[in-house]
Amino acid sequence: MKAIESVNKTKAGRPKGFTTKGRMTRVENVGMENAIRLFINEKFAAAVQAWEEIDDPNQKVNTFIKLMEFVIPKRRSVDFKPEIDTENSLEARLSKMMKEHNAVNNNADEKSSL
């Protein structure tokens, strides 16, 4: 019986103070993002000057396109699968929302005319 009691008293999980040293925490991530932003802000003028010094038009355009990828997201194809359950379909939900919206507006118009 004492063996069972001693097992129940031990705590499960990681020991106190144990770190996984795995994925960065949000605070560390924010610090890294700020460091990168600071670096980019400090080196922006040099980057513009280096871009202006590129003589090959193809290389200049390719560099510009690569830089745009950081600002403008790439487009991806979207697969649309119509729902079999017509009661839960997008059209049915939109139709229901429009009916509710119209009913609210009609009630408001009736109250304001009184």
N, C-alpha and C positions, 0 to 999 in steps of 0.2 A: 504494500500500500504506500510505503514511503517513496518508492521509485516513481509511482504515478504522480504523487504530489510534487516531487522535484521536477518532473517533466512539465507539469502545468505551470510552475513558477517561472520557467525560462521564457524569455521573450523571443518571438520569431522575428526574422528580418535581419537587416544589416546591423552590425555593431555600431555603437555611438562613435562618431568621428570618421567613419569609413567613407571614402569618396570613390566614385567610379572613374573620375577623370575622363569622362566620355564627352557627350554633347555639351556645347557651351550653353551657359545660362543666358537668359534674355539680357541681363545687365552686361555680360561680357560681349554679347552680340552688338548691343547698342554702342558700346565703347569702340568696337571694331568698325562699325559703320561710321561713327563720327571721325575716327582716325582716317578712314579712306576719304571721306568728304573733305576733310582738312587738307589731305595730300593733293586731291584733285584741284581744290581751290587755289592752292599755292602753285601748282604746276600748270595751270590752265593756259597762261600766257605763253609759256614755253611750248606747250602742245600746239597751240594755234600757229606759232611761228614755225615749228617743224612741219606742220601740215602745209603752210604756205610755201615752204622750200621744196616740196615734192614736185619734180619736173614732169614725171610720167603721168599723163591724164588718167590712164587706167588705174594706176596705183592710188591716185588721189581719190577717184570715185570709189574704189574698193574700201579705202580707209574711211571715207565718209559713210558708206553703207554700214560698215562694222560699228562705227560710233553711234549711228542711228538706232541700232538694235538695243542700246542701253536706254533709249528714251521712248521709242515707239515699239510697242509689243508686236511680235510676229502674228500674222493671221493664221488661224488653224481652221480646218474644216470641222463642221459640226454635224454629227449624225442625229437625224430626227427620227424617232421611232414613234409612230402613232400609238396611242393607248387603246387597248382593246376595250377596257371598261369605259363606255361613253359617259357615264355619270361623273367620273373623275377626270375627264379629258380637259385639256386647256380651254377648248371652246366652251364646254359646259360651265366651267368655273368662271370664265369671263362673262358669259351670258348671265349667270347668277349674280355676279357682282354688279353688272349694269342694271339689272332689274332692281336690286337693293338700292343702288344709287338713285335711280329714277324715282323709286318709292319715297326715299328720304326727301328728295327735291320737291316732289308733289306735295308731301305733307307740309314742308316748309312754306310752299307757295300758298296752300290753303290757309295756314295759320296767319300769314302776313296779310291776306286779303280780308280777314275778319276784323 
